[in-house]
Amino acid sequence: MKFFKKIFQSESENNNYYAAFWAWFQSKEKEFHKVVKERNNVELGLFNKLSSQLDQLHEGFYFLAGMADESTAELVFTTEGNIKNIVFVEALVAAAPFIKGWRFTALKPPSNSPNISIKMSGYEFNKETISFYYHEHEAQPDAIDITFVHQDYKPDNEKIISSGTFIFLDNFLGELNFATLIDNIDLVGPNQAAQKLIPIEKLNAFLTWRQKEFIEKYNGTRHNTDDDEYAMLEGVLENDNRIIVTINRELLRWDSKASHPWILRVEIPYNGEDNNGMPNQEMYDFLNDLEDELTQELPSREGYLNVGRQTGDHKRTLFLACKEFRNPSLVCFALQQKYHSKITIDYTIYKDKYWLSFNRFVKH
């Protein structure tokens, strides 16, 4: 967390990245509380004002508002399932001051009731309409692959049934669990179900059991990439731009990939117009230094494995396999802030328990 504190904490005592937002909120909290309680002009009185402030703070923050009880208004800050923003929503709420009459929650919590029900476009989403079954894969024994069955699903209503089912699961499981525990989801109707259906009320217990089993199996598993050998692949695209891939093939043959299920992909565009899409020497050196800085902050000994990089067609892409997703997001955001005047850095974090997205780099 040292790197995080460097970026988010100023030199002023007790100041932090979120202090200005919460100071602004405190100055408006009585006005906002009245809007939420009376449900009067909520869009203009709360949503537009709060959304504007959150957009300045961090892209991809959303919220829900309502009364937790007769006197307590609640704001639930959400990322709408965007993995890389989860840690920032959690930090925002952790930095919140105590304000009488308010409750602040990071991420949509799981429902405490098995009777949760959602209605959308004439369809119902609840324990009566949704069930599930799971698939076992011999080659991928740790994959959590679930097919959900909605009694009204048909090809012509696929979009609305999918949307309603995902909203239901987001609320039933809670945002964090729904975003992180399931590897693959399919949705079918009753006539397409290939196995015996399991009541949706048993989904939480199933996921808890599988997650406990997974953690016990891979706890402590590490791979030090410092002495690994990297292979270099080179090609030419249809536009005549060169592509060079440096990949850790030894790591791609590792039999414990599932222990590092989160993939960090960092993309850094540059101007390669005069060099067949490749960086000039100054940019090449900067990109290498940036990669070194990233891997120093995310070392293999702590669970962040440098899988490789791809350079060409005006972009450098870095790939790391990670044990968890929070710290990589903090480090990448810090690098964005540090180098924003020199270069654009974009990053994505996604779950790929068996590193299938790297199959293109493996000879079959």
Phi, psi and chi 1 to 4 in degrees:
 res  aa     phi    psi   chi1   chi2   chi3   chi4
   1 MET       -   -2.3  -61.9  -68.6  -74.3      -
   2 LYS   -60.6  -44.7  -71.2 -171.3  -63.7 -177.4
   3 PHE   -63.9  -40.0 -156.5   34.2      -      -
   4 PHE   -57.4  -46.1  174.9   58.7      -      -
   5 LYS   -66.3  -33.9  -69.7  177.8 -179.3  176.8
   6 LYS   -60.1  -38.6  -68.9  176.9 -169.7  174.4
   7 ILE   -84.4  -42.3  -63.2  -59.6      -      -
   8 PHE   -93.7   -7.7  -69.2   90.4      -      -
   9 GLN  -118.6  122.0 -176.3  171.8  -52.2      -
  10 SER   -79.9  178.8   74.4      -      -      -
  11 GLU   -76.1  -20.0  -65.9 -179.4    1.0      -
  12 SER   -65.7  134.4  -58.0      -      -      -
  13 GLU   -59.6  135.4 -173.3  176.5   -2.4      -
  14 ASN    61.9   13.1  -63.6  -35.7      -      -
  15 ASN   -92.4  150.8 -166.2   16.6      -      -
  16 ASN  -149.7  176.4   63.2   55.7      -      -
  17 TYR   -57.9  -29.3 -173.5   73.7      -      -
  18 TYR  -101.2    1.7  -57.7  103.7      -      -
  19 ALA   -61.5  -42.4      -      -      -      -
  20 ALA   -64.0  -39.7      -      -      -      -
  21 PHE   -62.7  -46.9  169.0   81.0      -      -
  22 TRP   -70.5  -29.7  -74.3  115.8      -      -
  23 ALA   -65.8  -42.5      -      -      -      -
  24 TRP   -62.8  -44.3  169.4   83.6      -      -
  25 PHE   -62.3  -42.6 -172.7   89.8      -      -
  26 GLN   -60.9  -33.1  -78.0 -174.8  -64.4      -
  27 SER   -71.3  -16.4   72.7      -      -      -
  28 LYS  -115.5   -0.9  -55.7  -76.5 -172.6 -178.5
  29 GLU   -63.4  -35.1   63.7   91.2    3.2      -
  30 LYS   -66.5  -41.4  -71.9 -177.7  172.9   58.3
  31 GLU   -62.0  -45.5  170.6 -169.6  -24.3      -
  32 PHE   -66.6  -39.9  -69.2  160.3      -      -
  33 HIS   -60.9  -42.0 -167.2  -76.6      -      -
  34 LYS   -64.2  -41.4 -177.2  178.0  179.5 -178.7
  35 VAL   -61.7  -45.9  169.3      -      -      -
  36 VAL   -66.6  -44.7  174.5      -      -      -
  37 LYS   -66.1  -41.8 -173.8  170.9 -175.4  177.4
  38 GLU   -88.6   -9.0  -64.2  179.7   -3.1      -
  39 ARG    51.6   42.6  -61.1 -176.5 -178.9 -179.7
  40 ASN  -112.6  114.7 -178.9   28.1      -      -
  41 ASN    55.4   48.0 -155.7   12.7      -      -
  42 VAL   -62.4  -38.5  176.1      -      -      -
  43 GLU   -62.9  -50.1 -175.5  171.3   -7.6      -
  44 LEU   -77.6  -36.2  -71.2  176.0      -      -
  45 GLY   -78.6  -22.3      -      -      -      -
  46 LEU  -134.9  -57.7  174.3   66.2      -      -
  47 PHE   -58.0  -51.1  -80.0   25.8      -      -
  48 ASN   -63.8  -41.6  -68.8  -10.0      -      -
  49 LYS   -68.0  -45.4  -65.0  176.2 -178.1  178.9
  50 LEU   -69.6  -39.7 -171.6   53.8      -      -
  51 SER   -61.0  -40.9  -66.0      -      -      -
  52 SER   -61.3  -43.0  176.1      -      -      -
  53 GLN   -68.3  -40.8  -69.5  -66.9  -41.5      -
  54 LEU   -66.6  -36.8  -71.5  173.7      -      -
  55 ASP   -62.9  -35.3  -72.9  -16.0      -      -
  56 GLN   -70.2  -30.4  -65.6  176.5   43.2      -
  57 LEU   -76.1  -49.6 -171.5   67.5      -      -
  58 HIS  -165.3  131.6 -162.8  100.4      -      -
  59 GLU   -69.3  136.5 -176.7  179.9   -1.6      -
  60 GLY    94.2   19.1      -      -      -      -
  61 PHE   -97.1  133.6  -80.5    7.2      -      -
  62 TYR  -130.4  172.9  -52.7   93.7      -      -
  63 PHE  -156.1  158.6   62.5   92.6      -      -
  64 LEU  -123.6  146.7  -54.6  169.6      -      -
  65 ALA  -133.5  144.1      -      -      -      -
  66 GLY  -175.3  178.1      -      -      -      -
  67 MET   -94.4  121.8  -64.6  -58.9  -66.5      -
  68 ALA   -73.8  -35.2      -      -      -      -
  69 ASP  -152.9 -168.1   55.6   41.5      -      -
  70 GLU   -58.8  -31.0 -172.5   64.9   26.0      -
  71 SER  -119.6   -6.3   59.6      -      -      -
  72 THR  -112.1  118.2  -54.0      -      -      -
  73 ALA   -87.6  142.7      -      -      -      -
  74 GLU  -121.8  135.2 -178.5  174.1   23.6      -
  75 LEU  -113.7  121.5  -89.4  179.8      -      -
  76 VAL  -105.2  115.0  178.1      -      -      -
  77 PHE   -89.6  132.5  -65.3   92.0      -      -
  78 THR  -134.9  156.0  169.5      -      -      -
  79 THR  -105.9    2.0   71.3      -      -      -
  80 GLU    53.5   40.4  -64.6  -62.7  -21.3      -
  81 GLY    84.4    2.8      -      -      -      -
  82 ASN   -77.3  107.9 -171.1  -26.9      -      -
  83 ILE   -56.0  -43.0  -63.8  -65.1      -      -
  84 LYS   -70.4  -15.6   74.3  176.9 -174.6  179.3
  85 ASN   -97.2   -5.9  -76.9  -19.4      -      -
  86 ILE   -58.2  -45.9  -73.8  175.5      -      -
  87 VAL   -62.8  -31.0   66.2      -      -      -
  88 PHE   -77.0  -36.5  -59.5  107.2      -      -
  89 VAL   -64.2  -42.3  161.8      -      -      -
  90 GLU   -61.3  -40.8  -67.7  172.1  -24.8      -
  91 ALA   -68.8  -37.6      -      -      -      -
  92 LEU   -58.7  -47.3  171.6   65.6      -      -
  93 VAL   -70.5  -37.0  171.4      -      -      -
  94 ALA   -62.0  -28.6      -      -      -      -
  95 ALA   -87.5   -3.3      -      -      -      -
  96 ALA   -66.7  136.4      -      -      -      -
  97 PRO   -77.8  163.5   30.6  -35.4      -      -
  98 PHE   -73.6  125.2  171.6   76.8      -      -
  99 ILE  -128.4  116.4  -56.7  176.6      -      -
 100 LYS   -57.5  131.4 -174.6  177.2  180.0  179.8
 101 GLY    90.6    4.8      -      -      -      -
 102 TRP  -129.0  147.0  -77.4   95.6      -      -
 103 ARG  -129.4  132.3  176.3 -168.0  -61.3  171.2
 104 PHE  -116.2  131.0  -55.0  108.6      -      -
 105 THR  -128.6  133.4  -58.2      -      -      -
 106 ALA   -91.5  118.0      -      -      -      -
 107 LEU    73.1  146.5  -51.2  174.0      -      -
 108 LYS   -63.8  122.4  -74.2  173.4  -84.4 -172.2
 109 PRO   -76.0  159.5   29.5  -35.1      -      -
 110 PRO   -66.1  149.5   22.9  -31.6      -      -
 111 SER   -70.3  140.2  170.4      -      -      -
 112 ASN   -88.5    1.8  -68.0  -39.4      -      -
 113 SER  -122.0  131.8  170.7      -      -      -
 114 PRO   -73.2   -5.7   28.1  -34.7      -      -
 115 ASN   -99.6   16.0  -62.4  -43.0      -      -
 116 ILE   -56.9  138.2  179.0  175.8      -      -
 117 SER  -145.6  138.5 -175.1      -      -      -
 118 ILE  -126.0  137.4  -65.5  170.3      -      -
 119 LYS  -114.3  134.5  -69.8 -175.2  178.3 -179.7
 120 MET  -151.3  123.5 -177.4 -176.0  -63.1      -
 121 SER    51.1   37.7  -59.4      -      -      -
 122 GLY    86.4   -0.1      -      -      -      -
 123 TYR  -110.2  152.1  -63.7  102.0      -      -
 124 GLU  -111.4  144.6  -66.5 -169.0   -0.9      -
 125 PHE  -129.4  103.7  -57.7   87.3      -      -
 126 ASN  -161.7 -172.0   51.7   42.3      -      -
 127 LYS   -67.8  -16.9   66.4  179.8 -177.5 -179.6
 128 GLU   -82.5  -25.9  -55.1  -60.8  -30.0      -
 129 THR  -107.8  -16.6   60.6      -      -      -
 130 ILE  -121.7  132.8  -58.3  173.7      -      -
 131 SER  -138.4 -176.8   51.6      -      -      -
 132 PHE  -155.0  166.5   76.8   99.9      -      -
 133 TYR  -148.5  163.8   57.9   91.1      -      -
 134 TYR  -124.0  158.7   60.2   90.8      -      -
 135 HIS  -110.8  143.1  -53.9  -92.9      -      -
 136 GLU  -110.3  134.4  -65.3 -177.7  -12.3      -
 137 HIS  -121.4  121.5  -58.1  -79.8      -      -
 138 GLU   -60.7  -40.3 -176.5  176.5   -7.9      -
 139 ALA   -79.4  -17.7      -      -      -      -
 140 GLN  -134.6   68.4  -59.5  171.8   13.5      -
 141 PRO   -64.5  -20.5   23.5  -34.9      -      -
 142 ASP   -96.3   -1.3  -61.2  -57.1      -      -
 143 ALA   -69.9  134.0      -      -      -      -
 144 ILE  -102.2   97.9  -61.4  178.6      -      -
 145 ASP  -114.9  111.6 -176.6   -1.2      -      -
 146 ILE  -122.2  136.2  -62.5  178.3      -      -
 147 THR  -106.6  122.9  -65.9      -      -      -
 148 PHE   -96.2  143.2  -67.9   95.9      -      -
 149 VAL  -120.6  119.9 -178.8      -      -      -
 150 HIS  -108.7  132.0 -168.3  -76.4      -      -
 151 GLN   -62.9  -22.2   67.7  175.8   21.3      -
 152 ASP  -105.1    7.0  -63.5  -41.7      -      -
 153 TYR   -66.4  132.4  172.8   89.6      -      -
 154 LYS  -144.6  157.6  -63.5  176.3 -176.9  176.8
 155 PRO   -55.7  -33.6  -28.0   35.8      -      -
 156 ASP   -81.0   -9.5   59.1   -2.9      -      -
 157 ASN  -120.5   21.0   65.5   10.5      -      -
 158 GLU   -55.8  -42.2  177.3 -179.5    5.7      -
 159 LYS   -63.8  -48.1 -172.8  174.0 -178.1  179.3
 160 ILE   -72.0  -36.3 -173.2   63.0      -      -
 161 ILE   -69.2  -39.8  -65.7  -64.4      -      -
 162 SER   -62.5  -47.2  -64.1      -      -      -
 163 SER   -61.2  -46.6  178.2      -      -      -
 164 GLY   -65.0  -39.4      -      -      -      -
 165 THR   -65.2  -41.9  -60.0      -      -      -
 166 PHE   -67.6  -37.8  -70.4  168.2      -      -
 167 ILE   -63.8  -42.3  -68.2  172.4      -      -
 168 PHE   -60.3  -47.0  169.1   82.7      -      -
 169 LEU   -65.5  -37.2  -68.3  169.9      -      -
 170 ASP   -59.2  -38.3 -156.0   29.7      -      -
 171 ASN   -85.0  -35.6  -73.9  -85.5      -      -
 172 PHE   -69.6  -47.4  179.4   65.6      -      -
 173 LEU   -86.4  -25.2  -64.5  174.5      -      -
 174 GLY    95.4  147.1      -      -      -      -
 175 GLU   -59.7  -44.0 -176.1  175.8   -2.7      -
 176 LEU   -64.6  -47.2 -178.1   62.1      -      -
 177 ASN   -64.7  -43.1  -72.2  -22.5      -      -
 178 PHE   -64.0  -37.0 -176.6   48.6      -      -
 179 ALA   -76.9  -23.8      -      -      -      -
 180 THR  -118.1  -20.7   62.1      -      -      -
 181 LEU   -94.0  -23.9  -65.7 -174.5      -      -
 182 ILE  -103.9  130.6  -55.9  175.3      -      -
 183 ASP   -86.0  -37.2  -62.4  -51.6      -      -
 184 ASN  -147.8  139.4 -175.0   64.8      -      -
 185 ILE  -128.8  134.5  -70.6  177.2      -      -
 186 ASP  -124.8  158.7  -72.5  -43.6      -      -
 187 LEU  -134.4  129.1 -179.8   65.0      -      -
 188 VAL  -138.6  173.3  -59.6      -      -      -
 189 GLY   -95.8  170.1      -      -      -      -
 190 PRO   -55.9  -36.6  -23.8   33.6      -      -
 191 ASN   -71.4  -17.6  -65.8  -24.8      -      -
 192 GLN   -97.1   -7.2  -60.2  166.9  -68.8      -
 193 ALA   -62.6  132.8      -      -      -      -
 194 ALA  -102.5   -5.4      -      -      -      -
 195 GLN  -140.2  171.7  -63.4 -176.3   35.6      -
 196 LYS   -64.0  136.2 -177.9  178.8  178.2 -179.4
 197 LEU   -80.0  142.7  -57.5 -174.7      -      -
 198 ILE  -110.9  133.8  -56.7  171.0      -      -
 199 PRO   -58.3  140.8  -23.7   34.2      -      -
 200 ILE   -62.7  -23.8 -160.8   67.8      -      -
 201 GLU   -61.9  -20.0  -56.7   99.4  -68.6      -
 202 LYS   -92.0    0.7  -64.5 -174.4  177.7 -178.7
 203 LEU   -64.9  -44.2 -179.6   59.9      -      -
 204 ASN   -58.4  -46.0  -95.7  -50.5      -      -
 205 ALA   -63.9  -39.7      -      -      -      -
 206 PHE   -62.3  -47.8  168.9   73.3      -      -
 207 LEU   -66.4  -38.0  -67.3  174.6      -      -
 208 THR   -62.3  -44.0  -60.1      -      -      -
 209 TRP   -63.0  -45.7  164.1   61.5      -      -
 210 ARG   -66.4  -38.4  -71.0  -61.2  -54.3  -89.7
 211 GLN   -67.7  -40.8 -176.9   67.6    2.6      -
 212 LYS   -62.8  -43.4 -178.1  175.0 -177.4  -67.4
 213 GLU   -62.2  -41.6 -176.7 -178.0   62.9      -
 214 PHE   -65.7  -46.8  177.2   78.7      -      -
 215 ILE   -62.2  -43.4  -69.0  172.4      -      -
 216 GLU   -64.3  -35.2  -70.6  175.8   -8.6      -
 217 LYS   -70.8  -39.5 -180.0  176.8  179.9  179.8
 218 TYR  -109.7    2.0  -71.3  107.1      -      -
 219 ASN   -58.8  124.7 -173.8   34.4      -      -
 220 GLY    90.0   -4.4      -      -      -      -
 221 THR   -72.7  126.6  -59.4      -      -      -
 222 ARG  -139.3  159.0  -71.3 -176.0  178.8  178.2
 223 HIS  -140.4  120.9 -178.5   97.9      -      -
 224 ASN   -89.4  118.2 -168.6  -31.5      -      -
 225 THR   -92.7    0.4   61.3      -      -      -
 226 ASP   -58.1  -35.1  -67.0  -14.0      -      -
 227 ASP  -106.8   10.3  -62.1  -38.6      -      -
 228 ASP   -69.8  153.0  -74.5   -3.5      -      -
 229 GLU   -97.9  139.7  -65.6 -176.6    0.5      -
 230 TYR  -109.7  139.9  -71.8   75.4      -      -
 231 ALA   -96.6  148.4      -      -      -      -
 232 MET  -114.9  129.4 -177.4  175.7  -70.1      -
 233 LEU  -119.0  138.7  -48.3  172.2      -      -
 234 GLU  -133.7  142.3 -172.9  169.3   -4.4      -
 235 GLY  -152.7  174.4      -      -      -      -
 236 VAL  -127.2  129.8  178.2      -      -      -
 237 LEU   -80.8  171.1  -57.9  175.7      -      -
 238 GLU   -61.8  -26.9  -68.7 -177.4    1.1      -
 239 ASN   -86.5   10.6   60.8    7.5      -      -
 240 ASP    73.8    6.6  -67.7  -31.6      -      -
 241 ASN   -78.8  142.3  -77.6  -19.7      -      -
 242 ARG   -82.4  151.3  -66.1  171.2   59.6 -150.7
 243 ILE  -131.8  129.4  -72.9  -76.2      -      -
 244 ILE  -123.1  125.4  -63.7  177.6      -      -
 245 VAL  -114.6  128.0  177.3      -      -      -
 246 THR  -113.2  117.1  -54.9      -      -      -
 247 ILE  -133.0  142.0 -159.3   76.0      -      -
 248 ASN   -87.0   86.7 -171.7  -25.4      -      -
 249 ARG   -68.8  -30.2  -77.7 -172.0  166.8  169.6
 250 GLU   -60.2  -42.2  179.5  179.1  -17.8      -
 251 LEU   -67.7  -36.8 -172.5   58.8      -      -
 252 LEU   -68.0  -15.9  -67.3 -175.6      -      -
 253 ARG   -93.4    0.0  -68.5 -169.5  -69.3  -93.4
 254 TRP   -63.7  140.4 -170.5   36.3      -      -
 255 ASP   -94.9    7.0   61.8    0.4      -      -
 256 SER  -121.9   35.9  -65.1      -      -      -
 257 LYS   -56.5  -36.6  -64.8 -175.9 -178.4   71.5
 258 ALA   -62.2  -16.8      -      -      -      -
 259 SER   -71.0  -16.4   63.7      -      -      -
 260 HIS  -125.7   74.6  -68.5   65.2      -      -
 261 PRO   -83.9   -5.5   31.7  -35.6      -      -
 262 TRP  -104.0  126.9  -62.4  100.0      -      -
 263 ILE  -104.7  125.5  -54.8  -58.0      -      -
 264 LEU  -101.0  120.7  169.7   63.9      -      -
 265 ARG  -115.7  118.0 -175.9  178.7   68.4 -134.8
 266 VAL  -109.6  125.9 -178.1      -      -      -
 267 GLU  -117.3  130.4  -64.0 -177.0  -21.2      -
 268 ILE  -129.8  101.1  -49.3  152.1      -      -
 269 PRO   -75.1  151.9   25.0  -30.5      -      -
 270 TYR  -149.2  171.6   55.8   80.8      -      -
 271 ASN   -93.1  111.0 -174.2   -9.2      -      -
 272 GLY  -118.8   28.6      -      -      -      -
 273 GLU   -59.4  -36.4  -68.1  -67.6  -19.2      -
 274 ASP   -94.8   10.9  -61.2  -33.8      -      -
 275 ASN  -143.8   40.1 -160.7   22.4      -      -
 276 ASN    51.7   40.4  -66.8  106.0      -      -
 277 GLY    82.9   -1.7      -      -      -      -
 278 MET   -94.8  155.0  -61.6  -63.2  -71.3      -
 279 PRO   -73.4  152.2   26.6  -33.9      -      -
 280 ASN   -73.4  175.4   59.8   31.2      -      -
 281 GLN   -62.1  -39.7 -170.7   60.7   50.9      -
 282 GLU   -62.9  -45.0  179.9 -177.5   -2.0      -
 283 MET   -69.3  -37.8  178.1   55.6   65.2      -
 284 TYR   -59.2  -44.6 -172.2   82.2      -      -
 285 ASP   -65.1  -39.6  -68.3  -19.3      -      -
 286 PHE   -63.8  -43.4  170.1   77.6      -      -
 287 LEU   -62.9  -40.0  -67.4  171.8      -      -
 288 ASN   -66.2  -40.9  -73.6  -13.5      -      -
 289 ASP   -64.4  -38.9  -70.5  -17.4      -      -
 290 LEU   -64.5  -41.4 -178.8   61.2      -      -
 291 GLU   -62.5  -41.8 -179.2  178.1   -7.5      -
 292 ASP   -61.2  -41.2  -71.2  -17.4      -      -
 293 GLU   -64.2  -41.7 -170.9  170.1   -5.9      -
 294 LEU   -62.3  -47.0  177.4   68.9      -      -
 295 THR   -74.4  -21.1   54.1      -      -      -
 296 GLN   -70.6  -38.4  -75.5  172.0    9.3      -
 297 GLU   -76.6  -25.6  -66.5  -65.4  -24.8      -
 298 LEU  -124.6   73.5  -60.4  173.1      -      -
 299 PRO   -78.3  154.3   28.4  -33.6      -      -
 300 SER   -63.5  -32.8   60.8      -      -      -
 301 ARG   -64.8  -18.4   66.2 -179.0  179.8  -83.7
 302 GLU  -105.2    7.2  -65.6 -179.9   11.3      -
 303 GLY   103.8   26.4      -      -      -      -
 304 TYR  -129.3  109.0  -49.0  100.9      -      -
 305 LEU  -103.3  125.1  -50.7 -178.2      -      -
 306 ASN   -78.3  102.6 -172.7   -3.8      -      -
 307 VAL   -79.6  -36.0  179.0      -      -      -
 308 GLY   158.1 -170.1      -      -      -      -
 309 ARG  -148.9  158.7   67.4  172.6 -176.9 -110.2
 310 GLN  -129.5  130.2  179.0  174.1  -60.8      -
 311 THR  -126.6  132.3  -52.4      -      -      -
 312 GLY   143.7  164.8      -      -      -      -
 313 ASP    57.0   39.0 -153.7   24.1      -      -
 314 HIS    70.8   27.8  -46.5  -77.4      -      -
 315 LYS  -157.2  138.2 -177.1  168.2   61.2  179.3
 316 ARG  -105.2  129.0  163.3   71.2   63.2   87.5
 317 THR  -121.2  128.4  -54.2      -      -      -
 318 LEU  -109.7  143.0  -51.5  174.4      -      -
 319 PHE  -125.9  125.1  -56.3   99.2      -      -
 320 LEU  -128.1  140.1  -83.3   76.5      -      -
 321 ALA  -101.0  132.1      -      -      -      -
 322 CYS  -127.5  149.6  -50.8      -      -      -
 323 LYS   -73.1  -30.1  -93.4 -173.5  169.4  -66.6
 324 GLU  -143.9  172.1   53.3   83.0   33.0      -
 325 PHE  -112.6  -11.5   59.3   84.5      -      -
 326 ARG   -74.8  -54.4  -72.2  179.8  173.0   85.8
 327 ASN   -62.3  -40.9 -161.0   41.9      -      -
 328 PRO   -56.1  -37.4  -27.8   36.6      -      -
 329 SER   -68.0  -41.3 -163.3      -      -      -
 330 LEU   -60.4  -45.8  -65.3  175.2      -      -
 331 VAL   -65.1  -43.9  168.7      -      -      -
 332 CYS   -67.1  -38.0  -72.2      -      -      -
 333 PHE   -64.5  -39.9 -176.6   72.5      -      -
 334 ALA   -61.8  -40.8      -      -      -      -
 335 LEU   -66.7  -37.6  -70.6  172.9      -      -
 336 GLN   -57.4  -46.3  -76.3  179.6  -31.9      -
 337 GLN   -67.2  -38.8  -54.9  -52.6  -60.3      -
 338 LYS   -66.4  -38.9 -177.6  176.8 -179.5  178.4
 339 TYR  -112.9   18.3  -65.4  110.5      -      -
 340 HIS   -62.1  -27.8   71.9   93.8      -      -
 341 SER   -80.3  -13.6   62.5      -      -      -
 342 LYS  -105.3  -36.5 -179.1  178.4  179.8   63.6
 343 ILE  -159.0  156.6 -158.1  163.8      -      -
 344 THR   -93.1  132.2  -61.3      -      -      -
 345 ILE  -122.8  123.1  -60.6  173.5      -      -
 346 ASP  -118.4  149.5 -168.4   20.0      -      -
 347 TYR  -147.1  152.5   69.2   97.4      -      -
 348 THR  -133.4  142.7  -57.8      -      -      -
 349 ILE  -123.9  125.2  -59.6  174.3      -      -
 350 TYR  -139.7  159.6   59.2   94.0      -      -
 351 LYS   -91.7  127.0 -163.5  174.4 -172.6 -176.5
 352 ASP  -149.2   79.7 -176.5    4.2      -      -
 353 LYS   -59.7  -29.3 -163.7  174.0  -78.5 -178.0
 354 TYR  -113.0   17.8  -73.9   90.4      -      -
 355 TRP    54.0   38.3  -57.4    7.9      -      -
 356 LEU   -63.6  -25.5  -59.9 -179.8      -      -
 357 SER   -70.3   -9.8   53.5      -      -      -
 358 PHE   -97.9    4.0  -62.8  132.9      -      -
 359 ASN   -59.3  -27.9  -80.2   -8.3      -      -
 360 ARG   -66.5  -16.3   64.6 -172.1 -174.6  -81.9
 361 PHE   -96.6    1.6  -59.6  129.4      -      -
 362 VAL  -111.0  133.6  179.7      -      -      -
 363 LYS   -76.5  129.5  -69.8 -177.1  178.2 -179.8
 364 HIS  -104.3      -  -64.4  -75.0      -      -
